[in-house]
């Protein structure tokens, strides 16, 4: 695999070794941060569930949130699949999850690059960028599950035509446990009328809900709405997305009707852009849009910007195209400069609205370009 290294001249070999040292240094630092932190790993809610306790009701009643961040506002199946970490103590569980996140952080760019027929040197470049990017490091530091959700969404597009066509959608359905991003896979399959894949992708969600309900002896209807009660219980606002902007400036009062208005508008706009790309034949281009949409319309934290990786790879693969320059610049900004610039400006009303307009403009131009140049009818 690394025979390319010996084909480089001495100057390029030195540059490669130097960059490798930088990447490894950054990543080792990130690993140690993850071992010390990982506060977002859903260890306590998973332990509560496997002790037969409905953690949704428990959290609402007691407000006993481990480390102040393990609220457990995810779909039922996540707490089933996290069973292996519940048999260990907290320190051991953190170590296991860091290893899992490292696997996803390395495998995702390699798989997408291989799917895109990248050379080894370009794959190493993308891998280095991804591993040193702030979203990836933040995911490992916080013990988040963004990389796992990204991996699951990616599978449907990267392995769409192989012999595992029936099992891939089932695995991809794990992403549904994270409502702020996983919903996009559901909408994409629905818009594309891939009803068989849509049905298969819902299998683990339905199984998780039923198993969770029976295991905790909870009412099926009340258990179904458990995650949504936790989500709507607080006022979840982030930066640069339509939902948060509406929440902060137009629909400030926290009530069910306002939340439904916000979610409905966001979903309608998601569906609009998905319709624009439904005839796109290039799965990398399609994955780029699919992963970009949740970052514009629903709340997300900085670690969710790992979803921008397909846009970066598309930009590098098609570097001769003008639109690709914008792809690369936008991703590099979010990978390395977003957090810094936001703190320097220190004005949400300006920064948040400005970045939202930039991203909406980009997605309009990008989807229009793909529709005109990558459509199956062209």
C-alpha positions as CSV (number, residue, x, y, z in Angstrom):
1,X,0.0,0.0,0.0
2,X,2.8,2.4,0.9
3,X,5.1,1.7,-2.1
4,X,4.2,5.2,-3.3
5,X,6.5,6.6,-0.5
6,X,9.6,5.0,-2.1
7,X,8.7,6.6,-5.4
8,X,8.8,10.1,-4.0
9,X,11.9,12.2,-4.3
10,X,13.8,13.1,-1.0
11,X,12.1,16.5,-0.6
12,X,8.6,15.0,-0.9
13,X,9.6,12.1,1.4
14,X,10.7,14.6,4.1
15,X,7.5,16.6,3.7
16,X,5.4,13.4,4.0
17,X,7.2,12.3,7.1
18,X,6.9,15.8,8.6
19,X,3.1,15.9,7.9
20,X,2.7,12.3,9.3
21,X,4.4,13.4,12.5
22,X,2.0,16.4,12.8
23,X,-1.0,14.2,12.2
24,X,0.1,11.5,14.7
25,X,1.0,14.2,17.3
26,X,-2.4,15.8,17.0
27,X,-4.2,12.5,17.1
28,X,-2.3,11.2,20.2
29,X,-3.3,14.4,22.0
30,X,-6.9,13.9,21.0
31,X,-6.8,10.3,22.3
32,X,-5.6,11.4,25.7
33,X,-8.3,14.0,25.8
34,X,-10.9,11.4,25.0
35,X,-9.6,9.1,27.8
36,X,-9.8,12.0,30.3
37,X,-13.2,13.3,29.1
38,X,-15.7,11.4,26.9
39,X,-18.5,12.9,28.9
40,X,-21.1,12.5,26.1
41,X,-20.7,8.7,26.0
42,X,-24.2,7.4,26.9
43,X,-22.9,5.1,29.7
44,X,-25.3,6.0,32.5
45,X,-28.5,5.9,30.4
46,X,-27.4,2.5,28.9
47,X,-26.7,1.1,32.4
48,X,-30.1,2.3,33.6
49,X,-31.8,0.6,30.7
50,X,-30.0,-2.7,31.2
51,X,-31.0,-2.6,34.9
52,X,-34.6,-2.5,33.6
53,X,-35.1,1.2,34.2
54,X,-36.8,3.5,31.6
55,X,-34.0,6.1,31.5
56,X,-36.2,8.7,29.7
57,X,-38.7,8.8,32.5
58,X,-35.9,8.6,35.1
59,X,-34.1,11.6,33.7
60,X,-37.3,13.7,33.4
61,X,-38.2,12.9,37.0
62,X,-34.8,13.1,38.8
63,X,-32.7,15.3,36.5
64,X,-29.9,12.9,37.6
65,X,-27.7,13.4,34.5
66,X,-24.3,11.8,34.8
67,X,-21.4,14.3,34.4
68,X,-24.1,16.8,33.4
69,X,-24.2,15.7,29.8
70,X,-25.5,12.1,29.6
71,X,-29.1,13.0,29.2
72,X,-29.9,10.2,26.8
73,X,-32.0,12.0,24.3
74,X,-31.4,9.4,21.6
75,X,-33.5,6.6,20.0
76,X,-34.1,3.4,21.9
77,X,-31.7,1.2,19.9
78,X,-28.6,3.2,20.9
79,X,-28.9,2.0,24.5
80,X,-29.3,-1.6,23.3
81,X,-26.3,-1.5,21.0
82,X,-24.1,0.1,23.8
83,X,-24.6,-2.9,26.0
84,X,-20.9,-4.0,25.8
85,X,-19.8,-0.7,27.6
86,X,-22.2,-1.2,30.4
87,X,-20.4,-4.3,31.8
88,X,-17.3,-2.1,32.4
89,X,-16.7,0.7,34.8
90,X,-16.6,4.3,33.6
91,X,-12.9,4.5,33.0
92,X,-12.8,1.3,31.1
93,X,-15.9,2.3,29.1
94,X,-14.2,5.5,28.0
95,X,-11.2,3.5,26.7
96,X,-13.4,1.2,24.7
97,X,-15.3,4.1,23.1
98,X,-12.1,5.9,22.2
99,X,-11.0,2.8,20.3
100,X,-14.4,2.5,18.6
101,X,-14.2,6.2,17.5
102,X,-10.6,5.7,16.2
103,X,-11.9,2.9,14.1
104,X,-14.6,5.1,12.6
105,X,-12.3,8.1,12.2
106,X,-9.8,6.0,10.1
107,X,-12.2,3.8,8.2
108,X,-14.6,6.4,7.0
109,X,-12.2,8.5,4.9
110,X,-10.4,5.3,3.6
111,X,-13.7,3.7,2.5
112,X,-15.0,6.9,0.8
113,X,-11.6,7.5,-0.9
114,X,-11.5,3.9,-2.1
115,X,-15.0,4.2,-3.4
116,X,-13.9,7.4,-5.2
117,X,-10.9,5.7,-6.8
118,X,-8.4,7.9,-5.0
119,X,-4.7,7.2,-5.2
120,X,-2.9,6.2,-2.0
121,X,-1.2,9.6,-1.6
122,X,-4.6,11.4,-2.0
123,X,-6.2,9.0,0.5
124,X,-3.4,9.8,3.0
125,X,-4.0,13.5,2.4
126,X,-7.7,13.2,3.1
127,X,-7.1,11.0,6.1
128,X,-4.6,13.5,7.6
129,X,-7.0,16.4,7.1
130,X,-9.9,14.4,8.7
131,X,-7.9,13.2,11.7
132,X,-6.6,16.6,12.5
133,X,-9.9,18.5,11.9
134,X,-11.6,20.0,14.9
135,X,-14.9,18.1,14.4
136,X,-13.2,14.7,14.4
137,X,-11.0,15.5,17.4
138,X,-14.0,17.0,19.2
139,X,-16.0,13.8,18.6
140,X,-13.3,11.7,20.2
141,X,-12.7,14.2,23.0
142,X,-16.3,14.3,24.0
143,X,-17.0,10.6,23.5
144,X,-19.7,11.6,20.9
145,X,-21.4,9.2,18.4
146,X,-21.2,11.5,15.3
147,X,-18.6,9.3,13.6
148,X,-20.7,6.2,14.1
149,X,-23.8,7.9,12.7
150,X,-21.8,9.2,9.8
151,X,-20.5,5.7,9.1
152,X,-24.0,4.3,9.1
153,X,-25.4,6.9,6.7
154,X,-22.4,6.5,4.4
155,X,-22.9,2.8,3.9
156,X,-26.1,3.2,2.0
157,X,-24.4,5.3,-0.7
158,X,-20.9,3.7,-0.8
159,X,-22.2,0.1,-0.9
160,X,-25.4,0.7,-2.8
161,X,-24.9,-2.0,-5.5
162,X,-23.0,-4.8,-3.8
163,X,-24.1,-8.3,-2.6
164,X,-25.1,-6.9,0.8
165,X,-27.9,-4.8,-0.5
166,X,-30.3,-6.1,2.1
167,X,-28.1,-5.9,5.2
168,X,-26.6,-2.5,4.5
169,X,-29.9,-0.6,4.9
170,X,-30.5,-2.4,8.2
171,X,-27.1,-1.3,9.5
172,X,-27.6,2.2,8.1
173,X,-30.8,2.5,10.1
174,X,-28.8,2.7,13.3
175,X,-28.3,6.4,12.4
176,X,-32.0,7.0,13.1
177,X,-31.2,7.0,16.8
178,X,-29.7,10.5,16.4
179,X,-32.7,12.6,15.3
180,X,-30.7,15.7,14.4
181,X,-28.8,13.9,11.6
182,X,-30.2,10.4,11.0
183,X,-33.5,11.7,9.7
184,X,-31.9,12.7,6.5
185,X,-31.3,9.1,5.4
186,X,-35.0,8.3,6.0
187,X,-36.0,11.3,3.9
188,X,-33.5,10.5,1.2
189,X,-34.7,7.0,0.8
190,X,-38.3,8.2,0.8
191,X,-37.8,10.8,-1.9
192,X,-35.8,8.3,-4.0
193,X,-38.7,5.9,-3.6
194,X,-36.4,3.2,-2.4
195,X,-39.2,1.7,-0.3
196,X,-37.5,-1.7,0.3
197,X,-34.4,0.0,1.7
198,X,-36.6,2.4,3.7
199,X,-38.4,-0.5,5.2
200,X,-35.2,-2.4,6.0
201,X,-33.6,0.7,7.5
202,X,-36.5,1.0,10.0
203,X,-36.1,-2.5,11.3
204,X,-33.7,-1.7,14.2
205,X,-35.6,1.4,15.2
206,X,-38.8,-0.6,15.5
207,X,-37.0,-3.5,17.2
208,X,-35.3,-1.1,19.6
209,X,-38.5,0.6,20.6
210,X,-40.3,-2.8,21.2
211,X,-37.4,-4.4,23.1
212,X,-36.8,-1.3,25.2
213,X,-40.5,-1.1,26.1
214,X,-40.7,-4.8,27.1
215,X,-37.4,-4.8,28.9
216,X,-38.3,-1.8,31.1
217,X,-41.9,-2.9,31.4
218,X,-43.0,0.5,29.8
219,X,-46.2,1.4,28.0
220,X,-45.6,1.1,24.3
221,X,-47.1,4.4,23.4
222,X,-45.4,6.3,26.2
223,X,-42.1,4.6,25.5
224,X,-42.3,5.6,21.9
225,X,-42.5,9.3,22.8
226,X,-39.8,9.0,25.5
227,X,-36.9,10.4,23.4
228,X,-39.1,13.3,22.1
229,X,-40.1,14.3,25.6
230,X,-36.4,14.6,26.6
231,X,-35.6,16.6,23.4
232,X,-38.6,19.0,23.8
233,X,-38.0,19.3,27.5
234,X,-35.2,21.8,26.9
235,X,-34.6,24.5,24.5
236,X,-32.0,22.9,22.2
237,X,-30.3,25.8,20.2
238,X,-27.0,25.7,18.4
239,X,-25.4,27.9,15.6
240,X,-25.8,28.4,11.9
241,X,-29.0,26.3,11.3
242,X,-32.5,27.4,10.4
243,X,-34.1,25.7,13.5
244,X,-31.9,27.6,15.9
245,X,-32.4,30.9,14.1
246,X,-36.2,30.6,14.2
247,X,-35.9,29.6,17.8
248,X,-33.8,32.6,18.8
249,X,-35.5,35.4,16.8
250,X,-39.0,34.4,15.7
251,X,-40.5,31.5,17.8
252,X,-38.8,32.2,21.1
253,X,-41.5,30.7,23.3
254,X,-40.8,27.0,24.1
255,X,-44.0,25.1,23.3
256,X,-45.2,22.2,21.3
257,X,-46.7,24.2,18.5
258,X,-43.6,26.3,17.9
259,X,-41.4,23.3,17.9
260,X,-43.6,21.6,15.3
261,X,-43.6,24.7,13.1
262,X,-39.8,24.8,13.2
263,X,-39.4,21.1,12.5
264,X,-42.0,21.1,9.7
265,X,-40.3,24.0,7.9
266,X,-36.9,22.3,8.3
267,X,-38.2,19.0,6.9
268,X,-40.0,20.6,4.0
269,X,-36.8,22.4,2.9
270,X,-34.8,19.2,3.3
271,X,-37.3,17.4,1.1
272,X,-37.0,20.2,-1.5
273,X,-33.3,19.8,-1.9
274,X,-33.5,16.0,-1.9
275,X,-35.9,16.2,-4.8
276,X,-33.4,18.4,-6.6
277,X,-30.8,15.6,-6.5
278,X,-33.0,12.5,-6.7
279,X,-31.8,11.8,-10.3
280,X,-28.1,12.3,-9.6
281,X,-26.2,9.3,-10.7
282,X,-22.9,10.1,-8.8
283,X,-23.3,8.7,-5.3
284,X,-20.4,10.7,-3.9
285,X,-22.1,13.9,-5.1
286,X,-25.4,12.7,-3.6
287,X,-23.8,11.7,-0.3
288,X,-22.2,15.2,-0.1
289,X,-25.6,16.9,-0.3
290,X,-27.3,14.4,2.0
291,X,-24.7,14.9,4.7
292,X,-24.7,18.7,4.2
293,X,-28.4,19.3,4.7
294,X,-28.7,18.4,8.4
295,X,-26.0,21.0,9.1
296,X,-28.2,23.8,7.7
297,X,-31.7,23.0,8.9
298,X,-31.6,21.3,12.3
299,X,-29.5,22.0,15.5
300,X,-26.0,20.4,15.6
301,X,-22.8,20.9,17.5
302,X,-19.3,21.3,16.0
303,X,-18.6,17.6,16.1
304,X,-21.4,17.0,13.6
305,X,-19.3,18.8,10.9
306,X,-17.6,15.5,10.3
307,X,-20.4,15.1,7.8
308,X,-18.7,17.5,5.5
309,X,-16.0,15.0,4.6
310,X,-17.9,13.8,1.4
311,X,-18.0,17.4,0.2
312,X,-14.3,17.7,0.7
313,X,-13.6,14.5,-1.2
314,X,-15.9,15.5,-4.0
315,X,-14.0,18.8,-4.2
316,X,-10.6,17.1,-4.4
317,X,-11.8,14.5,-6.9
318,X,-13.2,17.2,-9.2
319,X,-10.7,19.9,-8.5
320,X,-10.8,21.3,-12.1
321,X,-14.4,22.4,-11.6
322,X,-15.0,25.9,-10.2
323,X,-17.7,24.6,-7.8
324,X,-15.1,22.2,-6.3
325,X,-13.0,25.2,-5.1
326,X,-15.9,26.4,-3.0
327,X,-16.5,22.8,-1.7
328,X,-12.9,22.6,-0.4
329,X,-12.7,26.1,1.0
330,X,-16.0,25.7,2.9
331,X,-15.0,22.4,4.4
332,X,-11.5,23.6,5.4
333,X,-13.1,26.6,7.1
334,X,-15.4,24.4,9.1
335,X,-12.7,21.8,9.8
336,X,-10.2,24.3,11.2
337,X,-11.4,27.9,11.5
338,X,-15.1,27.9,12.4
339,X,-14.7,27.7,16.1
340,X,-11.9,30.3,16.2
341,X,-13.7,32.9,14.0
342,X,-16.9,32.5,15.9
343,X,-15.2,33.3,19.2
344,X,-13.4,36.3,17.6
345,X,-16.6,37.8,16.2
346,X,-18.6,37.0,19.4
347,X,-21.9,38.0,17.9
348,X,-24.4,35.2,17.3
349,X,-26.9,37.4,15.5
350,X,-24.3,38.3,12.9
351,X,-22.2,35.2,12.8
352,X,-24.9,32.6,13.0
353,X,-27.2,34.3,10.4
354,X,-24.2,35.0,8.1
355,X,-22.9,31.4,8.1
356,X,-26.5,30.2,7.5
357,X,-26.8,32.4,4.5
358,X,-23.4,31.3,3.1
359,X,-24.4,27.6,3.5
360,X,-27.8,28.0,2.0
361,X,-26.3,29.9,-1.0
362,X,-23.8,27.1,-1.4
363,X,-26.3,24.3,-1.3
364,X,-28.6,26.1,-3.8
365,X,-25.7,26.5,-6.2
366,X,-24.3,23.1,-5.6
367,X,-27.5,21.2,-6.0
368,X,-28.3,23.2,-9.2
369,X,-24.8,22.4,-10.6
370,X,-25.3,18.7,-9.8
371,X,-28.8,18.7,-11.3
372,X,-27.5,20.2,-14.5
373,X,-24.3,18.1,-14.8
374,X,-24.7,14.8,-13.0
375,X,-28.3,14.0,-13.6
376,X,-29.2,10.5,-15.0
377,X,-31.1,12.2,-17.8
378,X,-27.9,14.0,-19.1
